[in-house]
Amino acid sequence: MWKELAPIGRHPGSGGYRRYAWTAADGDCRVWFRAQAEARGLGYEVDRNGNQWAWLGDPLGDDAVVTGSHLDSVPDGGAFDGPLGVVSSFAAFDELRRRGAEFTRPFAITNFGDEEGARFGLACVGSRLAAGQLTVEKAHQLRDGDGITLPQAMEAAGYDPEAIGPDPERLARIGAFVELHVEQGRSLDLTGDPVGIASAIWPHGRWRFDFRGEANHAGTTRLVDRRDPMLTYAETVLAARREAQLTGALATFGKIAVEPNGVNAIPSLVRGWLDSRAADQDTLDAVVAGIERAAREHAERAGIDLDVVRESFTPVVEFQHALRDELGKILTGRGGDDADRAVPVLGTGAGHDAGILSASVPTAMLFVRNPTGISHSPAEHAAEDDCVAGVIALADVLEGLACS
């Protein structure tokens, strides 16, 4: 499975993946998912929001156990973020069949669409729509960098954009959702554990900073006569680093757009996107407020106009303790040299579909060790032995939840 999926959407220059929502690469990933479902005799369907499902048992039954993740990527992303969870779900199902496990609850594997938000700027679109956390009106207003709207992109890919919207009936039939994901940090590497359990997802959001100055000639305009928004933007980037260090949070300006974007032109507009995350809401509020305060102070001194817009926000997600504890019991004492060793429980600053669904469905997450801690990069990695350990752990969890 891994070898079949690996070439799809891989850029020959960077070695990273460009599997953006509703593009040809995304379509090829969807074809792959359907083929995996049908090869196992699983019932296949696509819901109203374009999320894919592979069912064992009655999809209209209650108390289903669901696993899966996503197949799309960030620009030049790594191979493991998302796909590891989907591949591991099919592999865990194969392992349970090998064991002769008898499912007593409906079971499904899913691929949620547009999790990364790389094309339209909003993460977890598929799961947000299903959970009613993204309105149809706002979804229809989403545009990519070329001005193509989400409905136009969906229609071009053969899907009906008029059908999107909340799917409470489907979510009400899910008794548990477990998402396996490569760890996006080094906690497991530091503890020496191949697999861990998620405790919570930090609150996080995206803010757009628009710095407006005055376009002018770079070769003739005196420095003292300039209203250059790039300087104010640069000061704000440095302020974000300082505020993050002071509060123990994370703050990153990772995307920028410049107008008129000429080498010999002073910009009229610099638009930068801030991603900020923290262990709790108060800390996140403090770091973002500090960054905005610094930006406005620098802008006022330089004669720059500034607008700040919060484009997305996800509050802290505490995974259901009962389900999390059940995973801990299942994965502790499975035999071997470390039979009595508890599986580590760790928080994460990364958002996931499981976090979005947690408001509607009991959710939990498993992490697989990432020895480099690198993610959203071609250098993202997980050793084969650890991936296998993740599959076995997921199979054990699914057997405990769906086959007992």
SEDOVO-547973 format. One record per residue (C-alpha): residue in three letters; x, y, z negated. Coordinates in steps of 0.5 Angstrom, whole numbers. Layout:
BEGIN
{"ALA",{X,Y,Z}};
...
END
This chain:
BEGIN
{"MET",{0,0,0}};
{"TRP",{5,5,-2}};
{"LYS",{9,4,5}};
{"GLU",{3,5,9}};
{"LEU",{1,11,5}};
{"ALA",{8,14,5}};
{"PRO",{9,17,12}};
{"ILE",{2,21,12}};
{"GLY",{3,28,12}};
{"ARG",{11,28,10}};
{"HIS",{14,34,13}};
{"PRO",{21,32,17}};
{"GLY",{25,38,15}};
{"SER",{23,38,7}};
{"GLY",{22,31,6}};
{"GLY",{16,33,2}};
{"TYR",{8,33,3}};
{"ARG",{3,37,6}};
{"ARG",{-3,34,5}};
{"TYR",{-8,40,5}};
{"ALA",{-16,39,4}};
{"TRP",{-19,37,11}};
{"THR",{-13,37,15}};
{"ALA",{-11,31,20}};
{"ALA",{-6,29,14}};
{"ASP",{-12,29,9}};
{"GLY",{-16,25,14}};
{"ASP",{-11,20,15}};
{"CYS",{-11,19,7}};
{"ARG",{-18,18,7}};
{"VAL",{-18,13,13}};
{"TRP",{-13,9,9}};
{"PHE",{-17,9,2}};
{"ARG",{-23,7,6}};
{"ALA",{-19,1,9}};
{"GLN",{-16,-1,2}};
{"ALA",{-24,-1,0}};
{"GLU",{-26,-5,5}};
{"ALA",{-20,-10,5}};
{"ARG",{-22,-12,-2}};
{"GLY",{-30,-12,0}};
{"LEU",{-31,-6,-4}};
{"GLY",{-37,-2,-3}};
{"TYR",{-35,5,0}};
{"GLU",{-39,11,0}};
{"VAL",{-37,19,1}};
{"ASP",{-41,23,-4}};
{"ARG",{-44,30,-2}};
{"ASN",{-38,34,-4}};
{"GLY",{-33,29,0}};
{"ASN",{-30,25,-6}};
{"GLN",{-29,18,-4}};
{"TRP",{-32,12,-8}};
{"ALA",{-30,4,-7}};
{"TRP",{-35,0,-12}};
{"LEU",{-36,-6,-15}};
{"GLY",{-43,-8,-17}};
{"ASP",{-49,-3,-17}};
{"PRO",{-47,4,-15}};
{"LEU",{-53,6,-18}};
{"GLY",{-52,2,-24}};
{"ASP",{-51,5,-31}};
{"ASP",{-45,6,-36}};
{"ALA",{-40,5,-30}};
{"VAL",{-32,5,-31}};
{"VAL",{-28,9,-26}};
{"THR",{-21,10,-24}};
{"GLY",{-17,14,-19}};
{"SER",{-14,20,-18}};
{"HIS",{-13,25,-11}};
{"LEU",{-9,24,-5}};
{"ASP",{-8,31,-3}};
{"SER",{-1,35,-4}};
{"VAL",{2,42,-6}};
{"PRO",{6,45,0}};
{"ASP",{12,40,0}};
{"GLY",{10,36,-6}};
{"GLY",{12,30,-8}};
{"ALA",{10,23,-7}};
{"PHE",{7,21,-13}};
{"ASP",{3,26,-16}};
{"GLY",{-4,24,-14}};
{"PRO",{-3,18,-10}};
{"LEU",{1,14,-15}};
{"GLY",{-6,14,-19}};
{"VAL",{-10,12,-13}};
{"VAL",{-5,6,-11}};
{"SER",{-5,4,-18}};
{"SER",{-12,3,-19}};
{"PHE",{-13,-1,-13}};
{"ALA",{-7,-5,-15}};
{"ALA",{-10,-6,-22}};
{"PHE",{-16,-8,-19}};
{"ASP",{-12,-14,-15}};
{"GLU",{-9,-16,-22}};
{"LEU",{-15,-17,-25}};
{"ARG",{-18,-21,-20}};
{"ARG",{-11,-25,-20}};
{"ARG",{-13,-26,-28}};
{"GLY",{-20,-28,-26}};
{"ALA",{-23,-22,-30}};
{"GLU",{-31,-22,-30}};
{"PHE",{-33,-15,-29}};
{"THR",{-39,-14,-34}};
{"ARG",{-40,-6,-32}};
{"PRO",{-40,-3,-25}};
{"PHE",{-33,-1,-23}};
{"ALA",{-31,4,-18}};
{"ILE",{-24,7,-15}};
{"THR",{-25,14,-13}};
{"ASN",{-21,19,-9}};
{"PHE",{-23,26,-11}};
{"GLY",{-22,32,-5}};
{"ASP",{-18,38,-6}};
{"GLU",{-15,37,-13}};
{"GLU",{-9,41,-12}};
{"GLY",{-12,47,-9}};
{"ALA",{-6,48,-4}};
{"ARG",{-11,51,2}};
{"PHE",{-16,55,-1}};
{"GLY",{-13,57,-8}};
{"LEU",{-17,53,-13}};
{"ALA",{-16,47,-16}};
{"CYS",{-20,41,-17}};
{"VAL",{-25,43,-12}};
{"GLY",{-28,36,-11}};
{"SER",{-29,35,-18}};
{"ARG",{-31,42,-20}};
{"LEU",{-37,42,-15}};
{"ALA",{-39,35,-18}};
{"ALA",{-39,37,-25}};
{"GLY",{-43,44,-23}};
{"GLN",{-37,48,-25}};
{"LEU",{-36,51,-18}};
{"THR",{-42,54,-15}};
{"VAL",{-44,53,-8}};
{"GLU",{-44,60,-6}};
{"LYS",{-37,61,-9}};
{"ALA",{-35,55,-5}};
{"HIS",{-37,57,1}};
{"GLN",{-33,64,0}};
{"LEU",{-27,60,-1}};
{"ARG",{-22,62,5}};
{"ASP",{-15,59,7}};
{"GLY",{-9,63,9}};
{"ASP",{-12,63,16}};
{"GLY",{-19,66,14}};
{"ILE",{-22,59,15}};
{"THR",{-27,58,10}};
{"LEU",{-29,52,6}};
{"PRO",{-35,50,10}};
{"GLN",{-32,51,17}};
{"ALA",{-26,46,15}};
{"MET",{-31,41,12}};
{"GLU",{-35,41,19}};
{"ALA",{-29,41,23}};
{"ALA",{-27,35,19}};
{"GLY",{-34,32,20}};
{"TYR",{-37,33,13}};
{"ASP",{-43,37,12}};
{"PRO",{-42,43,8}};
{"GLU",{-49,45,7}};
{"ALA",{-50,38,2}};
{"ILE",{-44,40,-3}};
{"GLY",{-47,42,-10}};
{"PRO",{-47,39,-17}};
{"ASP",{-48,31,-18}};
{"PRO",{-51,30,-25}};
{"GLU",{-54,24,-23}};
{"ARG",{-48,21,-21}};
{"LEU",{-44,23,-27}};
{"ALA",{-49,21,-32}};
{"ARG",{-48,14,-29}};
{"ILE",{-41,14,-31}};
{"GLY",{-39,11,-38}};
{"ALA",{-31,12,-37}};
{"PHE",{-27,15,-33}};
{"VAL",{-19,13,-33}};
{"GLU",{-14,17,-29}};
{"LEU",{-7,15,-28}};
{"HIS",{-2,20,-26}};
{"VAL",{6,21,-26}};
{"GLU",{8,25,-32}};
{"GLN",{10,32,-30}};
{"GLY",{15,33,-35}};
{"ARG",{20,29,-39}};
{"SER",{17,27,-45}};
{"LEU",{17,19,-44}};
{"ASP",{24,19,-41}};
{"LEU",{26,22,-48}};
{"THR",{22,17,-52}};
{"GLY",{24,11,-48}};
{"ASP",{17,9,-46}};
{"PRO",{15,7,-39}};
{"VAL",{7,9,-40}};
{"GLY",{4,14,-45}};
{"ILE",{-3,17,-46}};
{"ALA",{-6,24,-45}};
{"SER",{-8,28,-52}};
{"ALA",{-10,34,-48}};
{"ILE",{-9,39,-42}};
{"TRP",{-7,46,-44}};
{"PRO",{-12,52,-42}};
{"HIS",{-9,55,-36}};
{"GLY",{-11,59,-30}};
{"ARG",{-9,63,-24}};
{"TRP",{-9,71,-24}};
{"ARG",{-8,75,-18}};
{"PHE",{-4,82,-18}};
{"ASP",{-5,87,-13}};
{"PHE",{1,92,-13}};
{"ARG",{-1,98,-8}};
{"GLY",{4,103,-6}};
{"GLU",{6,107,1}};
{"ALA",{9,104,7}};
{"ASN",{15,108,10}};
{"HIS",{21,107,14}};
{"ALA",{26,103,10}};
{"GLY",{32,107,13}};
{"THR",{30,114,13}};
{"THR",{26,114,6}};
{"ARG",{30,117,0}};
{"LEU",{30,112,-6}};
{"VAL",{27,118,-10}};
{"ASP",{21,119,-5}};
{"ARG",{19,112,-5}};
{"ARG",{13,108,-8}};
{"ASP",{15,101,-7}};
{"PRO",{10,96,-10}};
{"MET",{16,91,-9}};
{"LEU",{20,94,-15}};
{"THR",{14,94,-20}};
{"TYR",{12,87,-18}};
{"ALA",{19,85,-19}};
{"GLU",{19,88,-26}};
{"THR",{13,84,-27}};
{"VAL",{16,77,-26}};
{"LEU",{21,79,-31}};
{"ALA",{16,81,-36}};
{"ALA",{12,74,-35}};
{"ARG",{19,70,-36}};
{"ARG",{20,75,-43}};
{"GLU",{13,74,-45}};
{"ALA",{13,66,-44}};
{"GLN",{19,66,-48}};
{"LEU",{16,70,-54}};
{"THR",{10,66,-54}};
{"GLY",{12,59,-52}};
{"ALA",{8,59,-46}};
{"LEU",{9,58,-39}};
{"ALA",{8,63,-34}};
{"THR",{10,63,-26}};
{"PHE",{9,68,-20}};
{"GLY",{10,62,-15}};
{"LYS",{6,65,-9}};
{"ILE",{7,72,-6}};
{"ALA",{4,76,0}};
{"VAL",{7,82,3}};
{"GLU",{4,88,7}};
{"PRO",{6,90,13}};
{"ASN",{12,84,11}};
{"GLY",{17,88,16}};
{"VAL",{25,87,14}};
{"ASN",{25,95,15}};
{"ALA",{19,97,12}};
{"ILE",{17,99,5}};
{"PRO",{11,95,3}};
{"SER",{5,98,2}};
{"LEU",{2,92,-2}};
{"VAL",{5,86,-6}};
{"ARG",{0,81,-8}};
{"GLY",{3,76,-13}};
{"TRP",{-1,70,-16}};
{"LEU",{1,68,-23}};
{"ASP",{0,61,-26}};
{"SER",{0,61,-34}};
{"ARG",{-1,56,-39}};
{"ALA",{-1,55,-46}};
{"ALA",{-2,50,-52}};
{"ASP",{-8,54,-54}};
{"GLN",{-13,59,-52}};
{"ASP",{-10,65,-57}};
{"THR",{-3,64,-54}};
{"LEU",{-5,64,-47}};
{"ASP",{-9,70,-48}};
{"ALA",{-3,73,-51}};
{"VAL",{2,72,-46}};
{"VAL",{-3,74,-40}};
{"ALA",{-5,80,-44}};
{"GLY",{3,82,-45}};
{"ILE",{4,81,-37}};
{"GLU",{-1,85,-35}};
{"ARG",{1,91,-40}};
{"ALA",{8,91,-38}};
{"ALA",{5,91,-30}};
{"ARG",{1,97,-32}};
{"GLU",{6,101,-35}};
{"HIS",{11,100,-30}};
{"ALA",{6,101,-24}};
{"GLU",{4,108,-28}};
{"ARG",{11,110,-28}};
{"ALA",{12,108,-21}};
{"GLY",{6,111,-18}};
{"ILE",{3,104,-16}};
{"ASP",{-4,102,-16}};
{"LEU",{-5,96,-19}};
{"ASP",{-11,91,-19}};
{"VAL",{-11,84,-23}};
{"VAL",{-16,79,-22}};
{"ARG",{-17,72,-25}};
{"GLU",{-19,67,-20}};
{"SER",{-19,61,-24}};
{"PHE",{-19,59,-31}};
{"THR",{-20,52,-35}};
{"PRO",{-20,52,-42}};
{"VAL",{-17,47,-47}};
{"VAL",{-19,40,-45}};
{"GLU",{-19,35,-51}};
{"PHE",{-20,28,-48}};
{"GLN",{-25,24,-52}};
{"HIS",{-22,22,-58}};
{"ALA",{-26,15,-59}};
{"LEU",{-24,13,-51}};
{"ARG",{-17,15,-52}};
{"ASP",{-16,11,-59}};
{"GLU",{-19,5,-55}};
{"LEU",{-14,6,-50}};
{"GLY",{-9,6,-56}};
{"LYS",{-11,0,-59}};
{"ILE",{-12,-4,-52}};
{"LEU",{-4,-2,-50}};
{"THR",{-1,-4,-57}};
{"GLY",{0,-11,-59}};
{"ARG",{0,-13,-52}};
{"GLY",{6,-18,-53}};
{"GLY",{14,-17,-52}};
{"ASP",{20,-14,-56}};
{"ASP",{16,-8,-57}};
{"ALA",{9,-11,-59}};
{"ASP",{8,-7,-65}};
{"ARG",{10,0,-62}};
{"ALA",{5,5,-61}};
{"VAL",{4,8,-54}};
{"PRO",{6,15,-55}};
{"VAL",{0,20,-54}};
{"LEU",{2,27,-51}};
{"GLY",{-1,33,-48}};
{"THR",{0,36,-41}};
{"GLY",{0,43,-38}};
{"ALA",{-2,40,-32}};
{"GLY",{-9,40,-29}};
{"HIS",{-13,34,-27}};
{"ASP",{-20,32,-24}};
{"ALA",{-20,28,-31}};
{"GLY",{-20,35,-35}};
{"ILE",{-25,38,-30}};
{"LEU",{-30,31,-31}};
{"SER",{-29,31,-39}};
{"ALA",{-34,36,-40}};
{"SER",{-39,31,-37}};
{"VAL",{-36,24,-38}};
{"PRO",{-32,21,-43}};
{"THR",{-25,21,-40}};
{"ALA",{-18,19,-41}};
{"MET",{-11,19,-38}};
{"LEU",{-5,15,-37}};
{"PHE",{2,18,-36}};
{"VAL",{8,14,-32}};
{"ARG",{15,16,-34}};
{"ASN",{18,21,-29}};
{"PRO",{26,21,-31}};
{"THR",{27,27,-28}};
{"GLY",{21,31,-30}};
{"ILE",{21,34,-23}};
{"SER",{14,35,-20}};
{"HIS",{11,39,-14}};
{"SER",{17,37,-11}};
{"PRO",{20,32,-6}};
{"ALA",{25,30,-12}};
{"GLU",{19,28,-16}};
{"HIS",{20,20,-18}};
{"ALA",{18,14,-22}};
{"ALA",{22,8,-22}};
{"GLU",{19,2,-19}};
{"ASP",{19,-2,-26}};
{"ASP",{15,4,-29}};
{"CYS",{10,4,-24}};
{"VAL",{9,-3,-25}};
{"ALA",{8,-2,-32}};
{"GLY",{3,3,-31}};
{"VAL",{-1,-2,-26}};
{"ILE",{-1,-7,-32}};
{"ALA",{-3,-2,-37}};
{"LEU",{-8,1,-33}};
{"ALA",{-11,-7,-31}};
{"ASP",{-11,-8,-39}};
{"VAL",{-15,-2,-40}};
{"LEU",{-20,-3,-35}};
{"GLU",{-20,-10,-37}};
{"GLY",{-22,-8,-44}};
{"LEU",{-27,-3,-42}};
{"ALA",{-30,-6,-36}};
{"CYS",{-29,-14,-37}};
{"SER",{-31,-15,-44}};
END
